Structure formats: structure tokens, C-alpha cells
Amino acid sequence: MKANERMYLLDNLRSLLDKQIEMARRSDFRRVEALAEQAGAVVEKIVKTRALEQAGAQGRREHLTKLYEKLELILTAGKDSVAKQLGQVGNVRKTLKAYRNNG
């Protein structure tokens, strides 16, 4: 694989990560998951072609690492938010159950 094709793979992964971050911010987790599958396939190609080992890839590698970290933070925050909402739903159910038993 030519050097420009390997760089294209890195740019493609960056684009997919940018889209995942945007969808995570919108809480569109189904789309995040679909994009993650696509990104996984690109990562496999990157590993096979050793695209990150070529000259000039260090800056892209650092940028990709930052994007992954950003995505992880957004997804973690979303997970915490969902857990909190589930806790609130549980409290509402308990309250409704108490009213039913007393009324």
C-alpha cells in the first residue's frame, strides 16, 4: 500500500471519530455504535499496513489519541447521566408503589 493510501486511512479514522464525537454529543448512541464498527475496520487496516509507523504519521497519531480520549470522556459522561436518570425512574416507581399501597 502506498504512503498516501495509508495516510488516507488515518484521515478516514479521524473523520469517523469526529462523527462519533458529534453523535455522542447528540446522544445518538446507535449511530455512535455503527460508526464504531466502521472505525474498527479502518483500525484493522491501519494495523495491517503499519500506517502509524510511516514518516509524518506522529502528528496524526497524537491527534487520533486525543480524539479517542475526547470520545471516551463524552461516552462516560453519557453513561453517568443515564445511570442517574435510571435512579430517578426507580425513585418514581417506588413513590408510585407507595401511593398505590396506601390508596
Solvent accessible surface area in square Angstrom, and as a share of the most:
residue,aa,sasa,rsa
1,M,122,0.54
2,K,142,0.60
3,A,57,0.44
4,N,109,0.56
5,E,80,0.36
6,R,55,0.20
7,M,35,0.16
8,Y,142,0.54
9,L,12,0.06
10,L,1,0.01
11,D,47,0.24
12,N,45,0.23
13,L,6,0.03
14,R,91,0.33
15,S,35,0.23
16,L,10,0.05
17,L,0,0.00
18,D,57,0.30
19,K,98,0.42
20,Q,7,0.03
21,I,8,0.04
22,E,65,0.29
23,M,32,0.14
24,A,5,0.04
25,R,137,0.50
26,R,159,0.58
27,S,73,0.47
28,D,58,0.30
29,F,82,0.34
30,R,212,0.78
31,R,101,0.37
32,V,10,0.05
33,E,110,0.49
34,A,41,0.32
35,L,2,0.01
36,A,44,0.34
37,E,124,0.56
38,Q,86,0.38
39,A,5,0.04
40,G,33,0.31
41,A,52,0.40
42,V,12,0.07
43,V,51,0.29
44,E,107,0.48
45,K,107,0.45
46,I,6,0.03
47,V,104,0.60
48,K,163,0.69
49,T,33,0.19
50,R,161,0.59
51,A,0,0.00
52,L,52,0.26
53,E,124,0.56
54,Q,29,0.13
55,A,99,0.77
56,G,62,0.60
57,A,0,0.00
58,Q,108,0.48
59,G,48,0.46
60,R,83,0.30
61,R,102,0.37
62,E,88,0.39
63,H,83,0.37
64,L,11,0.05
65,T,67,0.39
66,K,135,0.57
67,L,14,0.07
68,Y,92,0.35
69,E,94,0.42
70,K,85,0.36
71,L,12,0.06
72,E,112,0.50
73,L,127,0.63
74,I,35,0.18
75,L,60,0.30
76,T,68,0.40
77,A,61,0.47
78,G,16,0.16
79,K,148,0.63
80,D,87,0.45
81,S,51,0.33
82,V,72,0.41
83,A,61,0.47
84,K,139,0.59
85,Q,100,0.45
86,L,118,0.59
87,G,39,0.38
88,Q,95,0.42
89,V,70,0.40
90,G,26,0.25
91,N,90,0.46
92,V,86,0.49
93,R,170,0.62
94,K,144,0.61
95,T,68,0.40
96,L,86,0.43
97,K,127,0.54
98,A,50,0.39
99,Y,156,0.59
100,R,179,0.65
101,N,112,0.57
102,N,132,0.68
103,G,101,0.97
